[in-house]
Amino acid sequence: MAETTTVPTGVESGRDLVDRIAAELHKRIVGQEVMIERLLVGLLTGGHVLLEGVPGLAKTLTVRSLADAIDASFERIQFTPDLLPADVVGTMIYNQRSGEFTARKGPVFANIVLADEINRAPPKVQSALLEAMQEHQVTLGGETFMLPQPFLVLATQNPIEQEGTYPLPEAQVDRFMLKLKITYPDKSTEKEIMRRMSGGTLATISPVVTPAEIFAARTAIQGVYLDEKIEDYIVDVIHATRDPAAHGLRELAPLIEYGASPRATIYLAVCSRAHAWLRGRGYVLPDDVKAIGVDVLRHRIITSFEAEAEEVTSEDIVDRVFSAIDVP
C-alpha cells in the first residue's frame, strides 16, 4: 500500500500532548504503558473503556490519576448491589416552599466518570449508566439534561469473583469502545512499585491538559488518512468473525456464536486512526489495525459452548482472524 505523506495539522503537537499526560501519570503509575495508551485512545476519541483485571493492578488509581491530569470534573461511583438508578443519574426533589420539583443531578454529570466494579450493581442500574453513555443525555422528571463535554466513562470489573455480581449483557458491553484485560507486572516493575508505593504517600498530579486541547486532538485524529485498502481490510476482518468459512477459516465457524457488530467496524477505524496519531503519523497502517484490534473485538465476539469446551477464547479467535486475512 502506498503511504501518503500528507500529515494533518495537529499530529506533531499531538505527541507533545500525549507525552505531557503520560509523564504526569508516571509520577504515580509504574509500567502499564498499554493501559495508559488505551485510556488516552478513549479520551481522545470519546469512546468509553472497560477495564477488567484482578484487584491491585492500579486500574482505579490510573483512572483517578488521568482525571487529575486533565482540567475537568471527575466522579467515582462505587457500584454495589443496593445501588439505585437515581444514585447514578439523579432524581427530582420536591421543594415545599416553591411547590415545584427541581432536578438533583447525579454523579454521572461529570467529564470523567469512574464506574468502579460495574458488574456489582443490578441490571437496572447498569442500564441507567449505559443509556447515558449512548445518548449523552439524562431524562429526569420529563426534562432532558445534556451531559457535559467531554464525557467519558471508564468502568472496572473483577473477573474472578462471580458471587454477588451481575455480568454485563453482551448488548451493553458492546457500548464500550475498548475492553482491556489488565495483567500482572513483571518482576522489575513490581519491585519499582514496591519502592515507590510503600512510602504511603502518592505523588501530586497537576492538570496538564485542557478540554479545549482534547477537542482539538479529536479533530486532528479525524483528519488522519485512512486509505480505502485499509478500510477494506477492516471490513474483511469484521466479516471474517461473522462468516469465517468464507474467509478460509472454516475451523472457526463452530467456535463463534455471534460475530462482531457494525459498531466494531466503526470503532476499529476510529481507534486505528488514534493509534497512528499517538505515534505521530498522519496515516493508518495495517499494523495500527492489528495493534488495537484485540481490544476492540474481544468483547464483541460471542464464543460457542464448543469454544468454551476447547478453552478457545475470543482473543484466540481474533488472533487467528488477523493471521488469515491478507494485509494490504
C-alpha positions, 0 to 999 in steps of 0.5 A: 500500500502506498503511504501518503505523506500528507500529515494533518495539522495537529499530529506533531503537537499531538505527541507533545500532548500525549507525552505531557499526560503520560509523564504526569501519570508516571509520577504515580503509575509504574509500567502499564504503558498499554493501559495508559495508551488505551485510556488516552485512545478513549479520551481522545476519541470519546469512546468509553473503556472497560477495564477488567483485571484482578484487584491491585493492578492500579486500574482505579488509581490510573483512572483517578490519576488521568482525571487529575491530569486533565482540567475537568470534573471527575466522579467515582461511583462505587457500584454495589448491589443496593445501588439505585438508578437515581444514585447514578443519574439523579432524581427530582426533589420536591421543594415545599416552599416553591411547590415545584420539583427541581432536578438533583443531578447525579454523579454521572454529570461529570467529564470523567466518570469512574464506574468502579466494579460495574458488574456489582450493581443490578441490571437496572442500574447498569442500564441507567449508566449505559443509556447515558453513555449512548445518548449523552443525555439524562431524562429526569422528571420529563426534562432532558439534561445534556451531559457535559463535554467531554464525557467519558466513562471508564468502568472496572470489573473483577473477573474472578469473583462471580458471587454477588455480581451481575455480568454485563449483557453482551448488548451493553458491553458492546457500548464500550469502545475498548475492553482491556484485560489488565495483567500482572507486572513483571518482576522489575516493575513490581519491585519499582512499585514496591519502592515507590508505593510503600512510602504511603504517600502518592505523588501530586498530579497537576492538570496538564491538559485542557478540554479545549486541547482534547477537542482539538486532538479529536479533530486532528485524529479525524483528519488522519488518512485512512486509505480505502485498502485499509478500510477494506481490510477492516471490513474483511476482518469484521466479516471474517468473525461473522462468516469465517468459512468464507474467509478460509477459516472454516475451523472457526465457524463452530467456535463463534456464536455471534460475530462482531457488530457494525459498531466494531467496524466503526470503532476499529477505524476510529481507534486505528486512526488514534493509534497512528496519531499517538505515534505521530503519523498522519496515516493508518497502517495495517499494523495500527489495525492489528495493534488495537484490534484485540481490544476492540473485538474481544468483547464483541465476539460471542464464543460457542459452548464448543469454544468454551469446551476447547478453552478457545477464547475470543482473543484466540479467535481474533488472533487467528482472524488477523493471521488469515486475512491478507494485509494490504 
